[in-house]
């Protein structure tokens, strides 16, 4: 079994450096998981899988195995995930544009009465009733 303690210590060190550097002030998040979990996630069957794939798509290698990192990125490509994520981003941009136009042109009273709840998650929509 491989001992990851040194690698994890290096990751924590880099995470700290990025966070305290006044020119970066960047927080680094990471998850350690097995390849089988990624294989399940690239099936893209649930919202959680989609989020995991989006995070992997946005990921950058800071430390570790380039081979494994590129293997994971290739899994996204081979399963058509990159294309699907791009399509979803384009739909989201269009939805946002339409929502902004709606909010700018429509009467605020009508917006509040008919559709304000569409702009908040279910948990938050109760706050606006």
C-alpha positions in Angstrom: 0.0 0.0 0.0 1.3 3.4 -1.0 1.8 5.9 1.9 0.3 9.3 0.9 1.3 11.2 4.0 4.2 13.1 2.3 2.1 13.9 -0.7 -0.8 15.2 1.4 1.6 17.3 3.5 2.9 18.9 0.2 -0.7 19.5 -0.9 -1.5 21.2 2.4 1.7 23.3 2.1 0.8 24.5 -1.4 -2.8 25.1 -0.4 -1.6 27.3 2.4 0.8 29.2 0.2 -1.9 29.9 -2.4 -4.3 31.1 0.3 -1.9 33.5 2.1 -0.1 34.9 -1.0 -1.4 38.5 -1.4 -1.1 38.2 -5.2 -3.1 35.0 -5.4 -5.5 34.7 -2.5 -6.8 31.5 -4.1 -8.3 28.7 -2.2 -7.5 25.2 -3.5 -10.0 22.4 -2.9 -9.3 18.8 -3.7 -10.8 15.4 -3.3 -9.0 12.1 -3.2 -11.0 9.3 -4.7 -10.5 6.0 -6.6 -10.7 5.7 -10.4 -13.7 3.4 -10.0 -15.6 6.3 -8.5 -14.7 8.5 -11.5 -15.8 5.7 -13.9 -19.2 5.8 -12.1 -19.4 9.6 -12.3 -18.6 9.9 -16.0 -21.8 7.9 -16.6 -23.4 11.3 -15.9 -26.6 9.9 -14.6 -27.2 12.2 -11.6 -26.8 15.8 -10.7 -24.1 14.9 -8.3 -22.2 13.1 -11.1 -22.6 16.1 -13.3 -21.1 18.4 -10.6 -18.2 16.0 -10.0 -17.5 15.9 -13.8 -17.6 19.7 -14.0 -15.2 20.0 -11.1 -12.9 17.5 -12.8 -13.1 19.4 -16.1 -12.1 22.6 -14.3 -9.3 20.9 -12.3 -5.7 21.7 -12.8 -2.8 19.4 -11.8 -0.7 21.1 -9.1 0.9 18.0 -7.7 0.8 14.2 -8.2 0.7 11.9 -11.1 0.4 13.5 -14.5 -0.4 10.1 -16.0 -3.4 9.6 -13.7 -4.6 13.2 -14.1 -4.5 12.9 -17.9 -6.2 9.5 -17.7 -9.1 11.1 -15.8 -9.3 14.0 -18.3 -9.4 11.5 -21.1 -12.3 9.7 -19.4 -14.3 12.9 -19.6 -13.5 13.3 -23.3 -14.1 9.6 -24.2 -17.5 9.7 -22.5 -18.5 12.9 -24.3 -18.7 14.8 -21.0 -16.7 17.8 -22.3 -19.3 18.2 -25.1 -22.2 17.8 -22.8 -20.8 20.3 -20.3 -20.3 22.8 -23.0 -23.9 22.3 -24.2 -25.1 22.8 -20.6 -23.0 26.0 -20.2 -24.5 27.4 -23.4 -28.0 26.6 -22.3 -27.3 28.2 -18.9 -26.0 31.4 -20.6 -29.1 31.6 -22.7 -31.3 31.0 -19.7 -29.5 33.7 -17.8 -29.7 36.2 -20.7 -33.5 35.5 -21.0 -34.0 35.8 -17.2 -32.1 39.1 -17.1 -34.2 40.5 -20.0 -37.4 39.4 -18.3 -36.4 41.0 -15.0 -35.5 44.3 -16.8 -38.7 44.5 -18.9 -41.4 43.0 -16.7 -43.3 44.8 -14.0 -41.7 44.1 -10.6 -45.1 43.4 -9.0 -45.8 40.8 -11.7 -42.4 39.2 -11.2 -42.8 38.9 -7.5 -46.3 37.4 -7.8 -45.6 35.0 -10.6 -42.1 33.9 -10.9 -39.6 35.2 -8.2 -39.4 31.6 -6.8 -37.8 30.5 -10.1 -34.7 32.5 -9.2 -33.9 30.8 -5.9 -33.3 27.2 -4.8 -36.3 25.6 -3.1 -34.7 26.1 0.3 -34.4 29.8 -0.3 -37.7 30.4 -2.1 -39.6 30.1 1.2 -37.9 33.3 2.2 -39.7 35.2 -0.5 -43.3 34.0 0.0 
